[in-house]
């Protein structure tokens, strides 16, 4: 099976790749994440996944070589609240479109490893896009591998981000930290 794996970051990717390889699937990575903020975070994650791909002998396609923040904000505007569904659609649609056009059999995403993402929404969007682009969506519940993936990433010295990536999740991260400090 020729599989395109949308990749949000190396720590989420590592256990997904391992699990897929255990099924004799050699995924090709697809980097498309205009949601990541700020620019320095985007660069850190992109460079880390490129290094990971090289070290693991994986093919990687970096779709948006430019930052992409403006297209992400246009997608959300005029809404000023976090909207994960729009973000999932934006990233998975680009993956499905690219994979279908490049002759892949299926696509999936590393977002399926995170216990912090809306797993059922991601699955539903993936299945809808599969029909739209006449390509299979490979569904896997990678969440049981989340901690293992984080541990493997630390062992390999990979960049470990502290939030999902978007400006809203960054705000939530710091707001939670502030609440914890106030409780002390």
Phi, psi and omega in degrees: 000132176266109189243132173260121181252106173298132187236120179273329181190163181294317180300326176282331184285323192303313181285328176297314179299316179300313180297318180293319177297325176298337176265011183063034175248124177258097184287152169257134184274145178230117181257112174211102187213066181290355179282341188288132184221146353281185183303319181298325177291317178302311181296317180300315180291317180297314181295323179295316181291325177295318178294317178301313180301316180297314182294331182261007180056048179250144173281135178227137173248120175263104187285308182260096180289336174269167188301302177093005182300319183297319179293325177294315181292323177298324178298319184276329185297139010271002178297138179242019176248162177301134177223085183298324182301313179299322180293316177302312181300313182303312185284318181287327178295317178298321179295311181298315180300311181296313182298315180297316181291334182264007175083022176283155178277328186203166174222159175204187184214148175287348176302337181287358178266340187276127174287353182265353180262160178278091188301314181294324178294317178299315180299313180298315179297315179301316180293321178296315181292328177300316178294316182300320185255009178053052178218152179281146170257117180274107180270129172218136173271094181276356186307322178299344181265001187303307183295321177299317179298318179297318180295316178298320179297318178296316178304320182276356179072028180284152177299127182248108179285163184249004180200167185306316178142325184280166182299329180287320179289329175296315178300315180299319180301311182288327177295318178296318179297321179295318178300317180296321178295321180293328179292331181284000000 
